[in-house]
Amino acid sequence: MGWASTGEGELEKPDSLICQAAQRGNSSSRMEGKACYLNRPKVELHVHLDGSFKPETIIHFAKRRQIKIPADTAEELIRIVSYNEPLTLTEFLTKFNYYMPAIAGDREAIKRVAYEFLEMKAKEGVVYVEVRYSPHFLANSKVDPIPWGQKEGDITPDDVVNLVNQGLREGEKAFNIKARSILCCMRHMPNWSLEVVELCKKYQNDTVVAIDLAGDESLNLEAAPGHRKAYEEAVRCGIHRTVHAGEVGPPSVVKEAVEVLKAERIGHGYHTIEDPHLYKELLNKKMHFETCPWSSYLTGACDPDFTKHPVKQFMKDKANYSLNTDDPLIFRSTLDVDYNIAAKHMGFTEDEFKRVNINAAMSSFLPEKEKKELVYKLYEAYDMVLTTGL
């Protein structure tokens, strides 16, 4: 069964960013606050489940399981784990230490956070989402090392995937949203990666659509062959592939993701533009960049001046990219934050918002039949005529 909405825990949005965007051009491309377009269907491809838990749910399970975390209320927890001024990516990653122990290793909690995630996304107008997570980070059995200082229990990474799948399926029915999942390898844990790809294979027809590689981009792939072997197996078995690359790392990490790991999409990819030859090559290939503007500010990945953001270059060059939230709990954000940044600081028009969502749908990891259905759904919602076949 599902969980009823409490009506609480709406993530607070940074006031300085949720404001009316300046009127631009004629009425067809005007963005005025929450313009009518922002209430139309959206697609999101880059968001982490473990960065999207409801604060109330974390507090609930911490108290029920008698796990100490540095907060007694949702409000206190938000103050501790979220922030609105740039930190390094390393400092950002430490935020997970505060609250992951409350959810990891508990069957009901794992299933519930997946269900509640879809409730949150449905409220944002998302009709299709690909949510990613590391199964090992939520397990407490058959995982080495056991994360978050947990005692050994009976929830394996396989159990985690099954529980998340259950929560997503129930959430789809309850909130009229379609969801698929991506399983993450972690750069600092290459010994987990072969199991991740095996889980992708096992659950390929049960929400799971792809494999991802996340974490510290400075870690050399050659020193961690487990990742390369996992991605080779993914290619062999027809598992879709995305890779976090070029977020804070140089273009060489993006090149490695494309050439060595055979990535079909790039998570973030901002620094690709620093290598004009590589950037042009990926433009020609229509490589999809999963961009997260507000995230890129808070992790220090890009110039804090949004008018100089790589997304503006992507827009100018008609690149294949999307707008995403990344970690809504820690960044205290929803898609409205990223959309308003794009409207106010990057000159986005209504047509560009439509284009990036259609890009996202066409670059999704859905089977072709379902992908076409999603694209047609967007065209219909956007009052657009599809003039070419898919």
Contacts in CASP RR format, 6 or more apart in sequence:
PFRMAT RR
TARGET T0000
AUTHOR 0000-0000-0000
METHOD contacts of the structure
MODEL  1
MGWASTGEGELEKPDSLICQAAQRGNSSSRMEGKACYLNRPKVELHVHLD
GSFKPETIIHFAKRRQIKIPADTAEELIRIVSYNEPLTLTEFLTKFNYYM
PAIAGDREAIKRVAYEFLEMKAKEGVVYVEVRYSPHFLANSKVDPIPWGQ
KEGDITPDDVVNLVNQGLREGEKAFNIKARSILCCMRHMPNWSLEVVELC
KKYQNDTVVAIDLAGDESLNLEAAPGHRKAYEEAVRCGIHRTVHAGEVGP
PSVVKEAVEVLKAERIGHGYHTIEDPHLYKELLNKKMHFETCPWSSYLTG
ACDPDFTKHPVKQFMKDKANYSLNTDDPLIFRSTLDVDYNIAAKHMGFTE
DEFKRVNINAAMSSFLPEKEKKELVYKLYEAYDMVLTTGL
1 170 0 8 1.000
2 115 0 8 1.000
2 167 0 8 1.000
2 170 0 8 1.000
2 171 0 8 1.000
2 174 0 8 1.000
3 112 0 8 1.000
3 115 0 8 1.000
3 116 0 8 1.000
5 119 0 8 1.000
6 56 0 8 1.000
8 56 0 8 1.000
8 74 0 8 1.000
9 54 0 8 1.000
9 55 0 8 1.000
9 56 0 8 1.000
9 74 0 8 1.000
11 78 0 8 1.000
11 120 0 8 1.000
11 328 0 8 1.000
11 329 0 8 1.000
11 332 0 8 1.000
11 333 0 8 1.000
11 334 0 8 1.000
12 78 0 8 1.000
12 332 0 8 1.000
13 332 0 8 1.000
13 333 0 8 1.000
13 334 0 8 1.000
13 336 0 8 1.000
13 337 0 8 1.000
14 84 0 8 1.000
14 294 0 8 1.000
14 332 0 8 1.000
14 333 0 8 1.000
14 337 0 8 1.000
17 294 0 8 1.000
17 337 0 8 1.000
17 340 0 8 1.000
17 341 0 8 1.000
17 344 0 8 1.000
18 336 0 8 1.000
18 337 0 8 1.000
18 340 0 8 1.000
19 33 0 8 1.000
19 340 0 8 1.000
19 344 0 8 1.000
20 32 0 8 1.000
20 33 0 8 1.000
21 31 0 8 1.000
21 32 0 8 1.000
21 33 0 8 1.000
21 35 0 8 1.000
21 340 0 8 1.000
21 343 0 8 1.000
21 344 0 8 1.000
22 31 0 8 1.000
22 344 0 8 1.000
23 30 0 8 1.000
23 31 0 8 1.000
23 32 0 8 1.000
24 30 0 8 1.000
24 31 0 8 1.000
24 343 0 8 1.000
24 347 0 8 1.000
24 349 0 8 1.000
25 349 0 8 1.000
28 350 0 8 1.000
28 351 0 8 1.000
29 349 0 8 1.000
29 350 0 8 1.000
29 351 0 8 1.000
30 350 0 8 1.000
31 37 0 8 1.000
31 343 0 8 1.000
31 344 0 8 1.000
31 348 0 8 1.000
31 349 0 8 1.000
31 350 0 8 1.000
33 340 0 8 1.000
33 343 0 8 1.000
34 336 0 8 1.000
35 343 0 8 1.000
35 350 0 8 1.000
37 350 0 8 1.000
37 353 0 8 1.000
37 354 0 8 1.000
38 336 0 8 1.000
38 339 0 8 1.000
38 353 0 8 1.000
39 125 0 8 1.000
40 125 0 8 1.000
40 381 0 8 1.000
40 382 0 8 1.000
41 125 0 8 1.000
41 126 0 8 1.000
41 127 0 8 1.000
41 357 0 8 1.000
41 377 0 8 1.000
41 378 0 8 1.000
41 381 0 8 1.000
42 124 0 8 1.000
42 125 0 8 1.000
42 126 0 8 1.000
42 127 0 8 1.000
42 335 0 8 1.000
42 357 0 8 1.000
43 126 0 8 1.000
43 127 0 8 1.000
43 128 0 8 1.000
43 129 0 8 1.000
43 322 0 8 1.000
43 357 0 8 1.000
43 360 0 8 1.000
43 361 0 8 1.000
43 364 0 8 1.000
43 374 0 8 1.000
43 378 0 8 1.000
44 121 0 8 1.000
44 126 0 8 1.000
44 128 0 8 1.000
44 129 0 8 1.000
44 130 0 8 1.000
44 322 0 8 1.000
44 324 0 8 1.000
44 325 0 8 1.000
44 335 0 8 1.000
44 360 0 8 1.000
45 129 0 8 1.000
45 130 0 8 1.000
45 265 0 8 1.000
45 288 0 8 1.000
45 290 0 8 1.000
45 322 0 8 1.000
45 324 0 8 1.000
45 360 0 8 1.000
45 363 0 8 1.000
45 364 0 8 1.000
46 130 0 8 1.000
46 132 0 8 1.000
46 267 0 8 1.000
46 268 0 8 1.000
46 290 0 8 1.000
46 291 0 8 1.000
46 292 0 8 1.000
46 322 0 8 1.000
46 324 0 8 1.000
46 325 0 8 1.000
46 326 0 8 1.000
47 121 0 8 1.000
47 129 0 8 1.000
47 130 0 8 1.000
47 131 0 8 1.000
47 132 0 8 1.000
47 324 0 8 1.000
47 325 0 8 1.000
47 326 0 8 1.000
47 327 0 8 1.000
47 328 0 8 1.000
48 131 0 8 1.000
48 132 0 8 1.000
48 133 0 8 1.000
48 184 0 8 1.000
48 326 0 8 1.000
48 327 0 8 1.000
49 113 0 8 1.000
49 114 0 8 1.000
49 117 0 8 1.000
49 131 0 8 1.000
49 132 0 8 1.000
49 133 0 8 1.000
49 164 0 8 1.000
49 181 0 8 1.000
50 96 0 8 1.000
50 100 0 8 1.000
50 103 0 8 1.000
50 133 0 8 1.000
50 134 0 8 1.000
50 137 0 8 1.000
50 138 0 8 1.000
51 96 0 8 1.000
51 327 0 8 1.000
51 328 0 8 1.000
51 329 0 8 1.000
51 330 0 8 1.000
52 113 0 8 1.000
52 117 0 8 1.000
52 120 0 8 1.000
52 131 0 8 1.000
52 327 0 8 1.000
52 328 0 8 1.000
52 329 0 8 1.000
53 99 0 8 1.000
53 103 0 8 1.000
53 113 0 8 1.000
53 116 0 8 1.000
53 329 0 8 1.000
54 74 0 8 1.000
54 113 0 8 1.000
54 116 0 8 1.000
54 120 0 8 1.000
54 329 0 8 1.000
55 74 0 8 1.000
55 75 0 8 1.000
55 77 0 8 1.000
55 78 0 8 1.000
55 329 0 8 1.000
56 74 0 8 1.000
57 103 0 8 1.000
57 109 0 8 1.000
57 112 0 8 1.000
57 113 0 8 1.000
57 116 0 8 1.000
58 69 0 8 1.000
58 74 0 8 1.000
58 77 0 8 1.000
58 99 0 8 1.000
58 102 0 8 1.000
58 103 0 8 1.000
59 69 0 8 1.000
59 71 0 8 1.000
59 72 0 8 1.000
59 73 0 8 1.000
59 74 0 8 1.000
59 77 0 8 1.000
59 102 0 8 1.000
61 67 0 8 1.000
61 102 0 8 1.000
61 103 0 8 1.000
61 106 0 8 1.000
61 108 0 8 1.000
61 109 0 8 1.000
62 68 0 8 1.000
62 69 0 8 1.000
62 99 0 8 1.000
62 101 0 8 1.000
62 102 0 8 1.000
65 102 0 8 1.000
65 106 0 8 1.000
67 101 0 8 1.000
67 102 0 8 1.000
69 77 0 8 1.000
69 98 0 8 1.000
69 99 0 8 1.000
69 101 0 8 1.000
69 102 0 8 1.000
70 76 0 8 1.000
70 80 0 8 1.000
70 98 0 8 1.000
71 77 0 8 1.000
71 79 0 8 1.000
71 80 0 8 1.000
71 98 0 8 1.000
77 98 0 8 1.000
77 99 0 8 1.000
78 329 0 8 1.000
78 332 0 8 1.000
80 98 0 8 1.000
81 95 0 8 1.000
81 98 0 8 1.000
81 99 0 8 1.000
81 329 0 8 1.000
81 330 0 8 1.000
82 95 0 8 1.000
82 329 0 8 1.000
82 330 0 8 1.000
82 331 0 8 1.000
82 332 0 8 1.000
83 95 0 8 1.000
83 298 0 8 1.000
83 330 0 8 1.000
84 298 0 8 1.000
84 332 0 8 1.000
85 298 0 8 1.000
86 297 0 8 1.000
86 298 0 8 1.000
86 299 0 8 1.000
86 300 0 8 1.000
86 304 0 8 1.000
87 298 0 8 1.000
87 299 0 8 1.000
87 300 0 8 1.000
88 299 0 8 1.000
88 300 0 8 1.000
89 216 0 8 1.000
89 247 0 8 1.000
89 248 0 8 1.000
89 299 0 8 1.000
89 300 0 8 1.000
89 301 0 8 1.000
90 216 0 8 1.000
92 298 0 8 1.000
92 299 0 8 1.000
92 330 0 8 1.000
93 215 0 8 1.000
95 330 0 8 1.000
97 148 0 8 1.000
100 137 0 8 1.000
100 138 0 8 1.000
100 147 0 8 1.000
100 148 0 8 1.000
101 148 0 8 1.000
101 149 0 8 1.000
101 150 0 8 1.000
102 109 0 8 1.000
103 109 0 8 1.000
103 110 0 8 1.000
103 113 0 8 1.000
103 138 0 8 1.000
104 110 0 8 1.000
104 137 0 8 1.000
104 138 0 8 1.000
104 139 0 8 1.000
104 140 0 8 1.000
104 147 0 8 1.000
104 148 0 8 1.000
104 150 0 8 1.000
105 138 0 8 1.000
105 139 0 8 1.000
105 140 0 8 1.000
105 150 0 8 1.000
105 153 0 8 1.000
105 155 0 8 1.000
106 155 0 8 1.000
107 155 0 8 1.000
107 159 0 8 1.000
107 163 0 8 1.000
110 138 0 8 1.000
110 155 0 8 1.000
110 160 0 8 1.000
110 163 0 8 1.000
110 164 0 8 1.000
111 163 0 8 1.000
111 164 0 8 1.000
111 166 0 8 1.000
111 167 0 8 1.000
112 167 0 8 1.000
114 131 0 8 1.000
114 163 0 8 1.000
114 164 0 8 1.000
114 165 0 8 1.000
114 166 0 8 1.000
114 167 0 8 1.000
114 168 0 8 1.000
114 171 0 8 1.000
115 167 0 8 1.000
115 168 0 8 1.000
115 170 0 8 1.000
115 171 0 8 1.000
115 174 0 8 1.000
117 131 0 8 1.000
117 168 0 8 1.000
118 129 0 8 1.000
118 167 0 8 1.000
118 168 0 8 1.000
118 171 0 8 1.000
118 172 0 8 1.000
118 174 0 8 1.000
118 175 0 8 1.000
118 177 0 8 1.000
118 179 0 8 1.000
119 171 0 8 1.000
119 174 0 8 1.000
119 175 0 8 1.000
120 328 0 8 1.000
120 334 0 8 1.000
121 129 0 8 1.000
121 175 0 8 1.000
121 177 0 8 1.000
121 179 0 8 1.000
122 175 0 8 1.000
122 176 0 8 1.000
122 177 0 8 1.000
124 334 0 8 1.000
124 335 0 8 1.000
124 336 0 8 1.000
125 335 0 8 1.000
126 177 0 8 1.000
126 335 0 8 1.000
127 177 0 8 1.000
127 178 0 8 1.000
127 374 0 8 1.000
127 377 0 8 1.000
127 378 0 8 1.000
128 177 0 8 1.000
128 178 0 8 1.000
128 179 0 8 1.000
128 180 0 8 1.000
128 361 0 8 1.000
128 364 0 8 1.000
128 366 0 8 1.000
128 374 0 8 1.000
129 177 0 8 1.000
129 178 0 8 1.000
129 179 0 8 1.000
129 180 0 8 1.000
130 179 0 8 1.000
130 180 0 8 1.000
130 181 0 8 1.000
130 182 0 8 1.000
130 209 0 8 1.000
130 210 0 8 1.000
130 364 0 8 1.000
130 365 0 8 1.000
131 168 0 8 1.000
131 179 0 8 1.000
131 180 0 8 1.000
131 181 0 8 1.000
131 182 0 8 1.000
132 181 0 8 1.000
132 182 0 8 1.000
132 183 0 8 1.000
132 184 0 8 1.000
132 212 0 8 1.000
132 214 0 8 1.000
133 164 0 8 1.000
133 181 0 8 1.000
133 182 0 8 1.000
133 183 0 8 1.000
133 184 0 8 1.000
134 183 0 8 1.000
134 184 0 8 1.000
134 185 0 8 1.000
134 186 0 8 1.000
134 192 0 8 1.000
134 196 0 8 1.000
134 214 0 8 1.000
135 157 0 8 1.000
135 158 0 8 1.000
135 160 0 8 1.000
135 161 0 8 1.000
135 164 0 8 1.000
135 183 0 8 1.000
135 196 0 8 1.000
135 199 0 8 1.000
136 143 0 8 1.000
136 147 0 8 1.000
136 157 0 8 1.000
136 160 0 8 1.000
136 186 0 8 1.000
136 189 0 8 1.000
136 192 0 8 1.000
136 195 0 8 1.000
136 196 0 8 1.000
137 147 0 8 1.000
137 148 0 8 1.000
137 186 0 8 1.000
138 155 0 8 1.000
138 157 0 8 1.000
138 160 0 8 1.000
138 164 0 8 1.000
139 146 0 8 1.000
139 147 0 8 1.000
139 155 0 8 1.000
139 156 0 8 1.000
139 157 0 8 1.000
139 159 0 8 1.000
139 160 0 8 1.000
140 146 0 8 1.000
140 147 0 8 1.000
140 150 0 8 1.000
140 151 0 8 1.000
140 152 0 8 1.000
140 153 0 8 1.000
140 154 0 8 1.000
140 155 0 8 1.000
141 152 0 8 1.000
141 153 0 8 1.000
141 154 0 8 1.000
141 155 0 8 1.000
141 156 0 8 1.000
141 159 0 8 1.000
142 156 0 8 1.000
142 157 0 8 1.000
143 156 0 8 1.000
143 157 0 8 1.000
143 192 0 8 1.000
144 191 0 8 1.000
146 152 0 8 1.000
155 163 0 8 1.000
157 192 0 8 1.000
157 195 0 8 1.000
157 196 0 8 1.000
157 199 0 8 1.000
158 199 0 8 1.000
158 202 0 8 1.000
161 181 0 8 1.000
161 183 0 8 1.000
161 199 0 8 1.000
161 202 0 8 1.000
161 203 0 8 1.000
161 208 0 8 1.000
162 203 0 8 1.000
164 181 0 8 1.000
164 207 0 8 1.000
165 181 0 8 1.000
165 203 0 8 1.000
165 206 0 8 1.000
165 207 0 8 1.000
165 208 0 8 1.000
168 179 0 8 1.000
168 181 0 8 1.000
168 207 0 8 1.000
169 207 0 8 1.000
171 177 0 8 1.000
171 179 0 8 1.000
172 178 0 8 1.000
172 179 0 8 1.000
178 374 0 8 1.000
179 207 0 8 1.000
180 207 0 8 1.000
180 208 0 8 1.000
180 209 0 8 1.000
180 364 0 8 1.000
180 365 0 8 1.000
180 366 0 8 1.000
181 207 0 8 1.000
181 208 0 8 1.000
181 209 0 8 1.000
182 208 0 8 1.000
182 209 0 8 1.000
182 210 0 8 1.000
182 211 0 8 1.000
182 212 0 8 1.000
182 242 0 8 1.000
182 365 0 8 1.000
183 196 0 8 1.000
183 199 0 8 1.000
183 200 0 8 1.000
183 208 0 8 1.000
183 210 0 8 1.000
183 211 0 8 1.000
183 212 0 8 1.000
184 196 0 8 1.000
184 211 0 8 1.000
184 212 0 8 1.000
184 213 0 8 1.000
184 214 0 8 1.000
185 192 0 8 1.000
185 193 0 8 1.000
185 196 0 8 1.000
185 197 0 8 1.000
185 211 0 8 1.000
185 212 0 8 1.000
185 213 0 8 1.000
185 214 0 8 1.000
185 227 0 8 1.000
185 230 0 8 1.000
186 192 0 8 1.000
186 213 0 8 1.000
186 214 0 8 1.000
186 215 0 8 1.000
187 213 0 8 1.000
187 214 0 8 1.000
187 215 0 8 1.000
187 216 0 8 1.000
187 217 0 8 1.000
187 219 0 8 1.000
187 224 0 8 1.000
187 227 0 8 1.000
188 215 0 8 1.000
188 216 0 8 1.000
188 219 0 8 1.000
190 224 0 8 1.000
190 225 0 8 1.000
190 226 0 8 1.000
190 227 0 8 1.000
191 226 0 8 1.000
193 213 0 8 1.000
193 226 0 8 1.000
193 227 0 8 1.000
193 229 0 8 1.000
193 230 0 8 1.000
194 226 0 8 1.000
194 229 0 8 1.000
194 230 0 8 1.000
194 233 0 8 1.000
196 211 0 8 1.000
196 230 0 8 1.000
197 211 0 8 1.000
197 230 0 8 1.000
197 231 0 8 1.000
197 233 0 8 1.000
197 234 0 8 1.000
197 237 0 8 1.000
197 239 0 8 1.000
199 208 0 8 1.000
200 208 0 8 1.000
200 210 0 8 1.000
200 211 0 8 1.000
200 234 0 8 1.000
200 237 0 8 1.000
200 239 0 8 1.000
201 233 0 8 1.000
201 237 0 8 1.000
201 239 0 8 1.000
204 237 0 8 1.000
204 239 0 8 1.000
209 240 0 8 1.000
209 365 0 8 1.000
209 366 0 8 1.000
210 239 0 8 1.000
210 240 0 8 1.000
210 241 0 8 1.000
210 242 0 8 1.000
210 365 0 8 1.000
211 230 0 8 1.000
211 231 0 8 1.000
211 234 0 8 1.000
211 239 0 8 1.000
211 240 0 8 1.000
211 241 0 8 1.000
211 242 0 8 1.000
212 241 0 8 1.000
212 242 0 8 1.000
212 243 0 8 1.000
212 244 0 8 1.000
213 227 0 8 1.000
213 231 0 8 1.000
213 243 0 8 1.000
213 244 0 8 1.000
213 257 0 8 1.000
213 261 0 8 1.000
214 244 0 8 1.000
215 244 0 8 1.000
217 244 0 8 1.000
217 245 0 8 1.000
217 246 0 8 1.000
217 247 0 8 1.000
217 248 0 8 1.000
217 249 0 8 1.000
217 253 0 8 1.000
218 249 0 8 1.000
221 227 0 8 1.000
221 228 0 8 1.000
221 256 0 8 1.000
221 260 0 8 1.000
221 261 0 8 1.000
227 261 0 8 1.000
228 260 0 8 1.000
228 261 0 8 1.000
231 241 0 8 1.000
231 260 0 8 1.000
231 261 0 8 1.000
231 262 0 8 1.000
233 239 0 8 1.000
234 240 0 8 1.000
234 241 0 8 1.000
235 241 0 8 1.000
235 262 0 8 1.000
240 264 0 8 1.000
240 365 0 8 1.000
241 261 0 8 1.000
241 262 0 8 1.000
241 263 0 8 1.000
241 264 0 8 1.000
241 265 0 8 1.000
242 263 0 8 1.000
242 264 0 8 1.000
242 265 0 8 1.000
242 266 0 8 1.000
242 267 0 8 1.000
242 290 0 8 1.000
243 257 0 8 1.000
243 261 0 8 1.000
243 263 0 8 1.000
243 265 0 8 1.000
243 266 0 8 1.000
243 267 0 8 1.000
244 267 0 8 1.000
244 268 0 8 1.000
245 253 0 8 1.000
245 254 0 8 1.000
245 256 0 8 1.000
245 257 0 8 1.000
245 263 0 8 1.000
245 266 0 8 1.000
245 267 0 8 1.000
245 268 0 8 1.000
245 269 0 8 1.000
246 253 0 8 1.000
246 254 0 8 1.000
246 266 0 8 1.000
246 267 0 8 1.000
246 268 0 8 1.000
246 269 0 8 1.000
246 270 0 8 1.000
246 271 0 8 1.000
246 272 0 8 1.000
247 267 0 8 1.000
247 268 0 8 1.000
247 269 0 8 1.000
247 270 0 8 1.000
247 271 0 8 1.000
247 296 0 8 1.000
247 299 0 8 1.000
247 301 0 8 1.000
248 271 0 8 1.000
248 299 0 8 1.000
248 300 0 8 1.000
248 301 0 8 1.000
249 271 0 8 1.000
250 271 0 8 1.000
250 274 0 8 1.000
251 271 0 8 1.000
251 272 0 8 1.000
251 274 0 8 1.000
251 275 0 8 1.000
251 278 0 8 1.000
251 279 0 8 1.000
252 275 0 8 1.000
253 271 0 8 1.000
254 266 0 8 1.000
254 269 0 8 1.000
254 271 0 8 1.000
254 272 0 8 1.000
254 275 0 8 1.000
254 278 0 8 1.000
254 282 0 8 1.000
255 275 0 8 1.000
255 278 0 8 1.000
257 263 0 8 1.000
257 266 0 8 1.000
258 266 0 8 1.000
258 282 0 8 1.000
258 287 0 8 1.000
264 287 0 8 1.000
264 288 0 8 1.000
264 365 0 8 1.000
265 287 0 8 1.000
265 288 0 8 1.000
265 289 0 8 1.000
265 290 0 8 1.000
265 363 0 8 1.000
266 272 0 8 1.000
266 282 0 8 1.000
266 287 0 8 1.000
266 288 0 8 1.000
266 289 0 8 1.000
266 290 0 8 1.000
267 289 0 8 1.000
267 290 0 8 1.000
267 291 0 8 1.000
268 289 0 8 1.000
268 290 0 8 1.000
268 291 0 8 1.000
268 292 0 8 1.000
268 296 0 8 1.000
268 301 0 8 1.000
269 289 0 8 1.000
269 291 0 8 1.000
269 310 0 8 1.000
270 291 0 8 1.000
270 296 0 8 1.000
270 301 0 8 1.000
270 302 0 8 1.000
270 309 0 8 1.000
270 310 0 8 1.000
270 311 0 8 1.000
271 310 0 8 1.000
272 278 0 8 1.000
272 279 0 8 1.000
272 282 0 8 1.000
272 289 0 8 1.000
272 310 0 8 1.000
273 279 0 8 1.000
273 310 0 8 1.000
273 313 0 8 1.000
283 317 0 8 1.000
283 319 0 8 1.000
286 320 0 8 1.000
287 320 0 8 1.000
288 320 0 8 1.000
288 321 0 8 1.000
288 322 0 8 1.000
288 359 0 8 1.000
288 360 0 8 1.000
288 363 0 8 1.000
289 314 0 8 1.000
289 319 0 8 1.000
289 320 0 8 1.000
289 321 0 8 1.000
289 322 0 8 1.000
290 321 0 8 1.000
290 322 0 8 1.000
290 324 0 8 1.000
291 310 0 8 1.000
291 311 0 8 1.000
291 314 0 8 1.000
291 321 0 8 1.000
291 322 0 8 1.000
291 323 0 8 1.000
291 324 0 8 1.000
292 323 0 8 1.000
292 324 0 8 1.000
292 325 0 8 1.000
292 326 0 8 1.000
292 338 0 8 1.000
293 306 0 8 1.000
293 309 0 8 1.000
293 311 0 8 1.000
293 323 0 8 1.000
293 338 0 8 1.000
293 341 0 8 1.000
293 342 0 8 1.000
293 346 0 8 1.000
294 325 0 8 1.000
294 326 0 8 1.000
294 331 0 8 1.000
294 333 0 8 1.000
294 337 0 8 1.000
294 338 0 8 1.000
294 341 0 8 1.000
295 301 0 8 1.000
295 324 0 8 1.000
295 325 0 8 1.000
295 326 0 8 1.000
295 327 0 8 1.000
295 331 0 8 1.000
296 302 0 8 1.000
296 309 0 8 1.000
297 304 0 8 1.000
297 306 0 8 1.000
298 330 0 8 1.000
298 331 0 8 1.000
302 308 0 8 1.000
302 309 0 8 1.000
302 310 0 8 1.000
303 309 0 8 1.000
306 341 0 8 1.000
306 345 0 8 1.000
306 346 0 8 1.000
307 345 0 8 1.000
307 346 0 8 1.000
309 345 0 8 1.000
309 346 0 8 1.000
311 321 0 8 1.000
311 323 0 8 1.000
311 342 0 8 1.000
311 346 0 8 1.000
312 346 0 8 1.000
312 347 0 8 1.000
313 319 0 8 1.000
314 321 0 8 1.000
315 346 0 8 1.000
315 347 0 8 1.000
315 348 0 8 1.000
315 352 0 8 1.000
320 359 0 8 1.000
320 363 0 8 1.000
321 356 0 8 1.000
321 359 0 8 1.000
322 356 0 8 1.000
322 357 0 8 1.000
322 359 0 8 1.000
322 360 0 8 1.000
322 363 0 8 1.000
323 335 0 8 1.000
323 338 0 8 1.000
323 339 0 8 1.000
323 342 0 8 1.000
323 356 0 8 1.000
324 335 0 8 1.000
324 338 0 8 1.000
325 331 0 8 1.000
325 333 0 8 1.000
325 334 0 8 1.000
325 335 0 8 1.000
325 337 0 8 1.000
325 338 0 8 1.000
328 334 0 8 1.000
331 337 0 8 1.000
339 348 0 8 1.000
339 353 0 8 1.000
342 348 0 8 1.000
342 352 0 8 1.000
342 353 0 8 1.000
354 378 0 8 1.000
354 382 0 8 1.000
354 384 0 8 1.000
357 378 0 8 1.000
358 375 0 8 1.000
358 378 0 8 1.000
358 379 0 8 1.000
358 382 0 8 1.000
361 371 0 8 1.000
361 374 0 8 1.000
361 375 0 8 1.000
361 378 0 8 1.000
362 371 0 8 1.000
362 375 0 8 1.000
362 390 0 8 1.000
364 371 0 8 1.000
364 374 0 8 1.000
366 374 0 8 1.000
371 390 0 8 1.000
372 390 0 8 1.000
375 386 0 8 1.000
375 390 0 8 1.000
376 386 0 8 1.000
378 384 0 8 1.000
379 385 0 8 1.000
379 386 0 8 1.000
END
